[in-house]
């Protein structure tokens, strides 16, 4: 802060910085300062260099608007309704973290409701948020069937609904990155764990995997597919389904799981069966949640920029509310692929028949 600013009245630590404080500092009226800071209709007549001077002064003086005074004055709530499937899982938590970061920096609040894929709760909570004066909606992993009454952005919603902006990952690109990686390592027998039917990403991701596999010449065997069930948001969700795959006795050298938590749970099951990751079975996840890097071994995975997706969702809905952005039906997000220790070259496998029994899986490894 400059020495001249410190001499201005009302700038001591004991006094709160107000619109009048900023107005005195820049030599303008409080009304002009208010219009610029709130980007109201009156701000259109203020020169851009003057707006910038006001914004710089507000930042310099560490101005914090009085939320309740601003709400009463402008008859707005500056509140967004966030509708999520689950707040405790790593996916939803990271998206909401991005939402919170953007809204906090832009002086917005948000109210969160959790519906756990209950259609009645979803409808009830949406109406409840409306009665509490929210100005827009953001949904995560939630399939919206009809247009809501306010600007709405859906993260991983996938349903095409008029007026709703979908933020979607390029699942075809994501599937190809993972399958190309496994193919290049020599894996031909690949097992798959599909997502729960109620998950918004499940159908589109599986379709993308099937399409990419066909293009890459990778055979998807029905006996090497299982589907997750349940709502557990811990790695325990993947453990029993990986055990199912192993119990079928159909050999596979790699596993592509629906998400990171099911992949980490699968690694537990593989280790419990006396097999090694990646020497016996390579494992690939999806999302790159914070715990993926610290799994044992570190998880190779498709990275979704979840925090950034939350930030984009928040910015998009605020821009629509403030009249700064036009409606777009879809915003595509590019995935990345992160290679860690859970994937490696496919082992050399030979099938030997045991007299009077089924073929036996014999593994050997190249000399190091």
N, C-alpha and C positions, 0 to 999 in steps of 0.2 A: 504494500500500500504506500502511496506517495506521501510526502510530508504535508502537502496541501490537503490531501484527503483526510489526514488525521486531524487537521484543524477544523474541518467542517463540523457543525453542530450535529449531535446525534450519532457520531461515529465511534464513540468510546465503547469499550466492552460492556459497559453497564446499560447501554441503550440499544434497543432493537432497531435494525435497519428497516426503514419503511419506504414506501413509494416517494414520500416527501423528501426523505434523506437522499435518494438517488436523484430526484428532481433538482434539489439544491446543488448537488455535486456537479451535474451536467448543465445547469442553468436553464432548465425547461420546466414546464408545468407538470404536476402530478398526473393530470389526465393524459398528457402526451406519453409519459413514461408508462402508465398503465396500459394504454393502447398498444404500445410497442411490445411490452413484456407478455401481454395476453394474445398478441397477434389478432386483435379484433378488427372489425370492418374499418374502424377509424384509422387503423395503422396503414392503410393503403395510401393515405395522403402524406405520410411521413417519409422524407427522403431516406434512401437506403443507408447512407453514411451516418445519418442521425440515429437510425435504428441500431446500427452496429455500435455506435458510441454509448447508447443506453444499455445494450446487452453487455458490453465490456465493463461498464460501471457497475452493473448489478453483480457481475462475477467478481469484480475486484473488491466490492464491499461485502461479498458473501451474503447477498440478499436471499432470504427464504420467505416466500409468500405465505401469508396467513390463509391456510386452506379454507377455513370456514367463512372468512370474509370474502374470499374470492368466489366461493360457491354461491353465497347470497347475492353478491353484486352481479354476477354474470348468469345466475340461475342455471348453473351447471354443477355436476358432481365430480367430474374428472375421474371417473371410476370405470374400470373395465371388468366385465364378468368373465372369469376363466372357468371353463367347464372341462374337467379332466376325468379320465377313466380311473386313475389311481395316482395318488400323490406320493406313495411310499416307494414306488419302483424307480430305478435309476433313470429310465427313459423319461418318464414324466417329470421327475425332479429336475433334470437338466434343462428340459424345455421351459419349465416354469421359472427356473433360475434366470434364463435369458429374458423371459418376459418381464420379470421383476426388475432386472438391471436397467432395461430400457425405460420402463414406466417410471421408476424412481428418479432417474436422471431428468425426466421430462415432467416431473411433478404430477404424475397420475398415481392413483391407487388401484388396487384390484381386489376383487372378492373371488374366492375359489370354492367350487362345489365339486364333489366326487360322486359319480353316478354308478360306477362298477358295472356298466353295460346293462343297467336296468332301465328299459324304455320309459316306464312310469316316472322314475326318479328324474330322468333326463328332462322330460317335459315339465315336471313340477319345478325343478331347480331353475330352468330357463325362465319360467314365469316369475319365480321368486326374485331372481336377479333383476328382472324388468321392474318389479314393484319397488326395488331398492334404488332405482334411478341410474343403473349402469348406462353408459353411452355407447357401448359396443361389446362384442363377444370375441373371445378366442377359445377354440376347442382343441384338445389334444387327444389323439387316438379315439376319436368319437365320430361316428357316422351320422351326419345330419341328413335327415330325409326331406326337410322342407325349410324354406327361407325363414330366417328369424327377422324380427322387426327392426333390427339395428345393424350397422356395419359388422360383418362377421368374417373372421379369418380362421381357417381350420388347418391345424398341423396334423398331417397323416389322416385326413378325413376321407379322401378319395371319391366320395360321392359328388357328382356334378350337380350343384344346386345353384339356381340363379341368385346372384347377389352375394354368394359366398366365395371368398378367395381361398383356394387350396394351396398350401405349401407342401410340395411333394418331392420326395427323393426320386432320382432316376434309378428305379429298381432294376431295369434292364442292364444298365451300366454296372450297377452293384453286383448283380448275379454273375455277369461276365467276368468281372475282375476276380471274384472268388474262384470260379470254376476254371478260368485260365491258369490261375496260380496252381491249383491242384493238378490240372492236366500236365502242366509243364514240369511238375515234380514226379510225373509218371503214374499218378493215381487213375485207375480205371473203374474200380469198384468203390463207389461213393455212396454213403448212406446220408439220409436227410431227415431232419426233424422239422416238421411244418408247424406254423403258428396256430394258436387256438382259433376256432372259427369266428369268435366274436371280435378278435383283434382287427382293427381297420387295415393294417398292413398285410395281414395274412394272405388273402386271396391274390392281391396284386403281386406280392413278392414271389409266391409259388408259381404264378403264371410266368413271371420274368425268368425264374430259374429254369422252368421247363423249356422256354423258348431259347434261352442262352445255351442250355445243354444240347438241344437239337442242332443248333448252329455249330457247336464245337465238336459234335460227334460223340458226346458223352451219353451213355445209356443210363437211364433212370429205371432201376428195378423196383417193382412194387413191394417186394419182400424187404427192401432196404429203406422203406419210408415209414415213419411213425408221425402221429400228430399230437401236439401238446394238448392237455386238458387241465382245467383248473385255473385258479387266479393267483396262485402263489407268486410273489414278486421277488423270491430269493432263488439262488442256484438249485435249491431242492426241486424246482419245477422240472429240470431236465434229467435228474438222476434216474427216476424209474423208467423213463422212455428210452434212455440209452441202454438200460438193463434189458429192456424188451428187445432192442435190436441185437444185442449180444446173445440173448437167449435163443434167437431164431437160428443160430449156427450158419448163417449165410455170410461168408467172409467179406469184409470190406477193409480198405486201407485208409479211408478218410471219412470224416463226418462233417457235414455242413449244417449247423444248427440255426434255428430261426432267429435267435438273439443271443447276446453274450451270457445272460444268466443261465439259459438252458445249455449253452456250450460248456460253461464252467461246471455245472452239475453233471454233465456227461463225462467230463474228465474224471470226476470222482468215481463214477461207475466203471470207467475203463481201468483206472488204477486198481479198483477193488477186484476186478476180474483177473488181476495179475498181468495186465498188459501195460505197455509204456506209450506215452505221448511225447514226441511224435514217432518214435522208432517203430512202433507197431501200428498205431492209428494216429493220423493227423486230424486236428480239430480246428474248424473255422467258425467264428461267431459273427455277430452282426450288431452294430451300434457303436462300439468302442466306448462303453461306459467307463467311469474312472477305475473300477476294479479290474478291468480287462488286462491292464499292463501288469498287475500284481498277482494274477492267477498263477498256478503252479502246474505247468510252465506258463509264461506270458502268452496271452491269447492273440493269435492272428485273427484279424476281424475286418469287416467292412465298417468304415467310420462314417457315421452320420454326424454332421456338425450341429448337434442338438441345441447347444446354448445359442449358437448363431441363428438357428431356425426359430427359437423363441424370440430373439431380438427382432428378426425380420417380421414375425407375426405381430409383435407389439407396435413396431414402427408403421406397418401397413394399416392396422386398424386405427391408430392415432391420426395418421395422415388423412384417412377417409373421414374421420370425425371432424378434423380441423379444416377440411376442404382443400388440402394440399396435394392430394393424390387421386388419380382416377381409378375406378374399379378395374381390376384385372382378374380373370377367372382362375389363373394358376401361376404360381411362382415355382420354377423347377430348381432343385438343389442338387449339385453334383456330389457323389460320394468319393471317398478316398479308400485306399486299401492299405492296411497296416500289417506288415509281416513281423511276427514275433516268433517265439520258440515252440509254439504248439503245432507247427507244420514242418515237414521235412520230406525227403525223397521217399517214394513208396518202396517198401521192402520187396525183395525178390521172393516170389511165392511159387511153390510147386504143390500140386495136388497128388497125393499118394493114396492109393486104395488100401484099406486095411481088410484083410481077409474076412469075409462075412459081415463087413460093416460099411458104413457110408464113407465117402471120400474124407480124408483127413488133411487138415491144413498144416503144411510144413513151411516154416519161414526160415530163410537164410539171409544174411546181410553181407554186402561187399566188405572185403577187408579194408580197414582204415589205414 
